[in-house]
Amino acid sequence: MQKRNLIRFDWAMKRLLRNKASFGILEGFLSELLYEDIKIESILESEGNRESALNKTNQVDLLVKDSKGELIIIEIQNDYFQDYLLRILFGTSKLIIDNMERGMGYNKIKKVISVNIVYFNLGHGEDYIYHGTTNFVGINKHDYLLLTKDEQLVYHTEKISRIYPEYYIIKVNEFDDIAKNTLDEWIRFLKTEEIEEGTKAKGLKEAFEKLDVLKLSPTDKADYDYFIKEWRDSYGRVVGNYNKGKYEGKEEGKHERNLEIARNCLNLSMPIPTIAQITGLTEDEIQSLKSI
């Protein structure tokens, strides 16, 4: 494994990969994920990818327009969001509306693909890559609604699922670090920031050459160091709050169990000092249960 000190992909998306000279890295990642040869026409500005104090460590939105005119949102999310699945729905919906012009026909609505790279436990499932599409299934005959030949000409596709937004969710932390294919090589890089020698994944060789910390300018290096510090602080807060909540929950549950045991002991007319010894409760706490 090549141990060169490589830049985190989320910071690179904010500062380096918007440069046309680095499009090959993003094109490689998207080509491996979407199983087609993606060519980036431009990086567009969106409300989500503007710099602010709130999004320095939480999110990175990159809005890409490919050579087919399709729009691809790439978001990296480090912190837990309970409503994240609705958040990505809002993002695609807003993008569609923002790209509609007055008097524009519905057949001109742009295709949107939402790519979400998450570093928290989202949902419950055994895989680490999920793909979501829209299809219509018959309630009675359980068949799939298909496009007619004329409709295929209107929508420029044979599949209804290709009309609607598509969603990809990559749960990086669920990856077992063993690359079984070229897409896995990319996910391993997203998780470990390391690229294995002899990789065949599109874009990774270019990433190895361009995402080198030692090649950063002094200004970018200072910004990157600050980003890493903020990310570590944010991660520490999340882990600390989780462990604190877990401990407090255990302690609260333990106290409730002891109260229940004390009630049962009182019902058996056991002496209060004995109950206190069994449960660890004070005699006053046990005495107060007698009046409830």
QUIDA-V354261 format. One record per run of one state. SS is the DSSP state (~ for helix, > for strand, _ for the rest). FROM is the first residue (numbers start at 1). TO is the last residue. If there is no record, write none. Layout:
# QUIDA-V354261
SS_FROM_TO ; SS_FROM_TO
This chain:
# QUIDA-V354261
__1_1 ; >_2_2 ; __3_5 ; >_6_6 ; __7_8 ; ~_9_15 ; __16_19 ; ~_20_34 ; __35_39 ; >_40_44 ; __45_46 ; ~_47_49 ; __50_58 ; >_59_66 ; __67_70 ; >_71_77 ; __78_83 ; ~_84_98 ; __99_105 ; ~_106_108 ; __109_111 ; >_112_118 ; __119_128 ; >_129_132 ; __133_136 ; >_137_137 ; __138_143 ; >_144_144 ; __145_148 ; ~_149_155 ; __156_159 ; ~_160_162 ; __163_165 ; >_166_171 ; ~_172_174 ; __175_181 ; ~_182_192 ; __193_194 ; >_195_195 ; __196_203 ; ~_204_210 ; __211_211 ; >_212_212 ; ~_213_215 ; __216_217 ; ~_218_267 ; __268_271 ; ~_272_279 ; __280_282 ; ~_283_289 ; __290_292
